[in-house]
Amino acid sequence: MRLPIHPKSIPGGPRSKSAPPLAEAGISFFFTSKFDTDYILAKTVNLQRAITALSAAGHSRLNTVPK
């Protein structure tokens, strides 16, 4: 799955703010970046858990693109 994150939506940087909630939830993930967007990559089976963990930490998602 890919969870696109707009870089300006998370002050302090998406990686430093998104990693702890996912790690605490026991979700393995990988970050990658493009020019204007950062992505969190995780297994599709963890989609709902990842959304729940990030939402509970105060993050909002732009959209979800399961592949």
C-alpha positions as CSV (number, residue, x, y, z in Angstrom):
1,M,0.0,0.0,0.0
2,R,1.1,3.6,-0.4
3,L,0.0,6.4,1.9
4,P,1.0,9.7,0.2
5,I,1.8,12.5,2.6
6,H,2.2,16.1,1.5
7,P,5.5,17.3,3.0
8,K,4.0,20.5,4.3
9,S,1.2,18.6,6.1
10,I,3.4,17.4,8.9
11,P,5.6,20.1,10.6
12,G,9.0,18.8,11.5
13,G,9.1,16.3,8.6
14,P,6.9,13.4,7.8
15,R,9.5,10.8,8.7
16,S,10.2,12.0,12.2
17,K,6.5,12.4,13.0
18,S,5.1,9.3,11.2
19,A,7.6,6.6,12.2
20,P,6.9,6.4,16.0
21,P,3.1,5.6,15.7
22,L,3.8,3.0,13.1
23,A,6.6,1.4,15.0
24,E,4.6,1.4,18.2
25,A,1.8,-0.4,16.4
26,G,4.3,-3.0,15.2
27,I,3.9,-2.1,11.5
28,S,6.9,-2.6,9.3
29,F,7.3,0.3,6.8
30,F,9.6,2.0,4.4
31,F,9.7,5.7,3.4
32,T,10.4,7.0,-0.1
33,S,10.2,10.5,-1.5
34,K,9.5,12.2,-4.8
35,F,9.9,15.9,-5.6
36,D,6.6,17.0,-4.0
37,T,5.4,14.0,-2.0
38,D,6.6,11.5,0.6
39,Y,5.3,7.9,0.7
40,I,5.0,5.4,3.5
41,L,5.2,1.9,2.1
42,A,3.8,-1.0,4.1
43,K,2.1,-4.3,3.4
44,T,-1.5,-4.0,2.3
45,V,-2.7,-6.3,5.1
46,N,-1.6,-3.5,7.5
47,L,-3.5,-0.7,5.8
48,Q,-6.2,-0.3,8.4
49,R,-3.8,-0.6,11.3
50,A,-1.5,2.0,9.7
51,I,-4.4,4.4,9.1
52,T,-5.6,3.9,12.7
53,A,-2.1,4.4,14.2
54,L,-1.4,7.5,12.2
55,S,-4.9,9.0,12.9
56,A,-4.6,8.3,16.6
57,A,-1.3,10.3,16.5
58,G,-3.1,13.3,14.9
59,H,-2.2,12.8,11.3
60,S,-4.7,13.1,8.5
61,R,-4.3,11.4,5.1
62,L,-4.6,12.9,1.7
63,N,-5.8,9.6,0.1
64,T,-5.0,5.9,0.2
65,V,-3.9,4.0,-2.8
66,P,-3.7,0.2,-2.1
67,K,-1.9,-1.7,-4.8
